[in-house]
Amino acid sequence: MAEWSLWFRLVVCVLATWRLAHLLALEDGPFDAVVSLRVRVGDGWLGQVMDCPYCLSLWIAAPLALLLADSLSGWVIAWWAISGGASLLERLSERDATAPAPDHRSGE
């Protein structure tokens, strides 16, 4: 990853953060593995974090920000940027989820 440009690394980190946060919070996962994990963690602090893709994005983005930053202040900014980008994607996916599915049978 070191040879990738900074912008490309940022985009990859944002996409990876969004994908993992969305999977853990809102999907069943392959073979219901994520559902089983959510049941095991219960309703405590970790269970509440796992119910929120926005909360998860903060935790997932923190280590990924190390791939972008070379100082503490740079890490904080990268952390917020990755989580913010993932949160924006989550908002956009929520909006799309409320739209009616296209009818591909009509041929249009």
Backbone bond lengths (Angstrom), bond angles and torsions (degrees), N, CA, C in turn:
res aa  C-N    CA-C-N  psi(-1)  N-CA   C-N-CA  omega(-1)  CA-C   N-CA-C  phi
1 M - - - 1.455 - - 1.522 111.92 -
2 A 1.299 117.47 -20.12 1.463 120.85 -175.85 1.519 112.16 -62.24
3 E 1.336 117.47 -30.44 1.467 119.10 -179.12 1.533 113.16 -81.36
4 W 1.324 117.24 -10.11 1.458 120.43 177.01 1.526 109.78 -72.66
5 S 1.330 116.97 149.80 1.463 120.17 177.31 1.526 109.93 -67.00
6 L 1.314 115.51 157.96 1.465 121.04 179.94 1.529 110.90 -58.44
7 W 1.329 117.71 -42.96 1.466 120.82 -178.84 1.521 111.50 -64.89
8 F 1.319 116.58 -40.27 1.460 119.88 178.94 1.531 110.26 -65.74
9 R 1.325 117.14 -42.02 1.466 120.44 176.86 1.519 110.92 -61.24
10 L 1.347 116.96 -40.67 1.467 120.64 178.17 1.527 110.54 -61.00
11 V 1.315 116.97 -47.08 1.465 120.79 -179.41 1.529 110.70 -62.31
12 V 1.319 116.85 -43.64 1.463 120.42 179.06 1.529 110.41 -62.92
13 C 1.313 117.89 -42.30 1.470 121.34 179.02 1.525 111.48 -64.08
14 V 1.332 116.74 -41.62 1.468 120.49 178.51 1.527 110.08 -63.24
15 L 1.325 116.87 -47.89 1.462 120.17 -178.95 1.526 111.73 -63.71
16 A 1.313 117.17 -42.48 1.463 120.52 179.34 1.525 111.21 -64.98
17 T 1.320 116.68 -41.04 1.469 120.83 178.49 1.519 110.68 -63.33
18 W 1.337 116.35 -46.89 1.461 119.10 179.95 1.527 110.52 -61.64
19 R 1.336 116.53 -45.66 1.461 119.49 -176.40 1.522 112.01 -61.51
20 L 1.317 116.39 -45.63 1.462 119.98 -178.81 1.527 111.42 -69.05
21 A 1.332 117.70 -42.08 1.466 120.97 179.29 1.528 110.36 -63.40
22 H 1.323 116.54 -43.30 1.466 120.50 179.70 1.529 110.32 -64.74
23 L 1.321 116.78 -43.69 1.463 120.96 178.96 1.524 111.15 -59.80
24 L 1.327 116.84 -50.58 1.462 120.34 -176.04 1.525 113.19 -67.26
25 A 1.325 117.57 -34.50 1.464 120.14 -175.00 1.524 113.60 -89.59
26 L 1.326 117.61 -33.37 1.457 118.38 -166.21 1.520 115.93 -125.95
27 E 1.311 117.78 -3.88 1.458 119.23 -177.21 1.529 110.43 -119.21
28 D 1.324 115.38 161.23 1.459 120.83 178.73 1.522 111.71 -78.58
29 G 1.323 115.80 -27.79 1.454 120.13 -179.69 1.507 111.79 86.08
30 P 1.303 116.09 168.18 1.467 118.13 178.59 1.525 110.15 -66.15
31 F 1.328 114.67 132.04 1.469 121.42 179.17 1.534 112.24 56.84
32 D 1.336 117.45 29.87 1.469 123.93 179.31 1.526 113.08 60.10
33 A 1.324 117.09 23.18 1.471 121.09 -178.83 1.522 111.90 -64.33
34 V 1.334 117.52 -37.55 1.466 120.16 -178.43 1.521 110.32 -72.43
35 V 1.318 117.20 -38.25 1.470 120.68 176.27 1.528 109.37 -60.82
36 S 1.310 117.04 -44.53 1.469 120.78 179.14 1.521 111.24 -61.41
37 L 1.327 116.30 -40.16 1.461 120.67 177.82 1.527 110.79 -63.70
38 R 1.346 116.71 -44.39 1.467 120.02 179.13 1.528 111.12 -61.75
39 V 1.314 117.33 -38.86 1.471 121.09 178.68 1.524 109.83 -65.21
40 R 1.326 116.86 -41.90 1.468 120.45 -178.72 1.521 112.96 -65.69
41 V 1.331 118.19 -36.68 1.468 119.03 -178.87 1.514 111.90 -77.42
42 G 1.323 117.82 -20.10 1.462 120.96 173.31 1.515 114.22 73.34
43 D 1.328 114.83 -154.82 1.459 122.00 -174.20 1.520 113.49 -100.82
44 G 1.313 118.05 9.74 1.462 121.05 179.01 1.516 111.64 -72.54
45 W 1.327 114.95 -163.43 1.455 121.25 -177.06 1.520 111.54 -57.57
46 L 1.325 117.43 -47.65 1.460 121.08 -179.09 1.530 111.21 -65.31
47 G 1.312 117.08 -38.14 1.454 120.81 177.27 1.520 112.01 -63.13
48 Q 1.328 116.41 -39.42 1.465 120.11 177.81 1.519 111.25 -66.76
49 V 1.336 117.27 -39.30 1.467 120.79 177.60 1.525 109.75 -63.93
50 M 1.325 116.98 -38.73 1.464 120.02 -178.01 1.524 113.03 -71.63
51 D 1.302 118.25 -12.03 1.457 121.32 177.19 1.525 112.55 -87.66
52 C 1.317 117.77 -5.60 1.466 121.22 -172.03 1.529 110.69 -125.68
53 P 1.338 117.78 110.23 1.463 119.08 179.38 1.523 112.57 -63.74
54 Y 1.325 117.58 -27.93 1.469 120.81 179.22 1.534 110.47 -70.70
55 C 1.314 116.10 -42.15 1.474 120.44 176.82 1.525 110.73 -65.34
56 L 1.318 115.89 -44.65 1.456 119.98 179.64 1.524 111.60 -61.09
57 S 1.326 116.67 -35.98 1.466 118.71 -178.18 1.524 111.34 -62.49
58 L 1.317 117.42 -32.70 1.471 119.48 176.66 1.520 111.23 -64.12
59 W 1.325 116.84 -44.42 1.462 120.54 -177.96 1.522 112.04 -71.70
60 I 1.318 116.95 -38.07 1.462 120.72 -179.41 1.524 110.95 -71.95
61 A 1.335 116.99 -37.49 1.461 121.22 -177.21 1.524 113.00 -69.91
62 A 1.317 117.90 -27.67 1.474 120.91 -175.12 1.529 112.91 -56.32
63 P 1.330 119.44 -53.27 1.470 116.89 179.34 1.528 112.87 -70.97
64 L 1.332 117.78 -31.32 1.462 119.70 179.14 1.527 111.81 -66.06
65 A 1.316 116.67 -28.77 1.476 120.00 179.10 1.521 111.78 -62.67
66 L 1.327 116.76 -22.58 1.463 119.96 176.94 1.525 111.70 -63.60
67 L 1.335 117.19 -23.34 1.459 121.32 178.71 1.523 112.50 -74.99
68 L 1.326 116.53 -13.15 1.464 120.75 -175.68 1.518 114.00 -112.63
69 A 1.313 117.95 -20.50 1.465 120.89 -168.56 1.520 112.20 -111.80
70 D 1.340 114.46 151.89 1.455 120.23 175.89 1.526 111.90 -123.68
71 S 1.337 116.21 10.68 1.467 121.45 176.68 1.521 108.24 -149.44
72 L 1.327 116.24 166.50 1.466 119.94 179.31 1.522 111.23 -62.75
73 S 1.319 117.02 -45.36 1.470 119.33 179.97 1.528 110.75 -65.75
74 G 1.323 117.47 -36.90 1.459 120.79 176.54 1.516 111.57 -65.20
75 W 1.342 116.13 -37.99 1.458 120.31 178.24 1.529 110.72 -64.35
76 V 1.327 117.35 -43.34 1.473 120.62 179.77 1.522 110.32 -61.46
77 I 1.330 116.92 -46.30 1.469 120.59 179.98 1.526 110.64 -63.98
78 A 1.333 117.37 -43.48 1.465 120.80 178.94 1.527 110.30 -63.76
79 W 1.334 116.55 -40.65 1.466 121.68 178.78 1.523 109.97 -58.40
80 W 1.329 116.46 -50.01 1.467 120.18 -179.46 1.521 111.29 -66.13
81 A 1.323 117.36 -37.32 1.466 120.63 -179.52 1.531 110.89 -66.07
82 I 1.308 117.41 -44.24 1.469 120.84 179.57 1.522 110.00 -63.99
83 S 1.319 117.08 -48.36 1.465 120.51 179.10 1.528 111.06 -63.45
84 G 1.317 116.75 -40.59 1.468 120.52 178.58 1.515 111.84 -63.19
85 G 1.331 116.77 -43.01 1.462 120.21 177.42 1.518 111.77 -63.47
86 A 1.324 116.59 -42.02 1.460 120.82 178.14 1.532 110.86 -65.10
87 S 1.322 116.84 -38.46 1.466 120.88 178.08 1.523 110.82 -66.37
88 L 1.310 117.03 -38.54 1.459 120.85 176.62 1.529 110.42 -63.05
89 L 1.319 117.44 -44.04 1.463 120.40 176.89 1.524 111.24 -62.19
90 E 1.324 116.75 -37.98 1.464 119.85 178.02 1.524 110.48 -63.41
91 R 1.333 116.60 -43.40 1.473 120.19 177.99 1.520 110.76 -60.85
92 L 1.318 116.84 -42.91 1.464 120.85 179.25 1.528 111.20 -65.61
93 S 1.312 117.74 -37.53 1.466 120.36 179.12 1.524 111.06 -70.72
94 E 1.330 117.93 -32.53 1.463 120.96 175.99 1.515 110.55 -65.23
95 R 1.316 116.32 -42.67 1.458 120.94 -179.78 1.521 109.80 -63.58
96 D 1.336 118.12 -42.94 1.453 121.69 179.62 1.516 111.95 -67.11
97 A 1.328 117.08 -30.32 1.460 120.74 -177.95 1.527 111.52 -67.76
98 T 1.335 118.20 -24.13 1.464 120.64 -179.34 1.524 111.93 -85.82
99 A 1.326 117.20 -13.74 1.461 120.24 179.73 1.527 108.86 -74.56
100 P 1.333 116.49 145.49 1.462 118.12 178.27 1.527 110.68 -66.09
101 A 1.299 115.76 144.86 1.459 120.96 179.08 1.527 109.36 -68.12
102 P 1.327 117.79 141.02 1.466 119.01 178.51 1.521 110.50 -67.32
103 D 1.317 115.83 146.56 1.460 121.60 178.68 1.521 107.90 -93.94
104 H 1.312 116.80 100.88 1.463 121.46 -177.03 1.525 112.13 -79.32
105 R 1.306 117.05 -10.66 1.462 120.49 -179.02 1.515 111.68 -76.11
106 S 1.331 118.30 -21.85 1.472 120.82 -175.37 1.520 112.38 -74.61
107 G 1.348 118.13 -15.55 1.443 121.03 179.02 1.509 114.20 83.55
108 E 1.334 117.76 6.73 1.474 120.96 179.66 1.486 111.40 -92.60
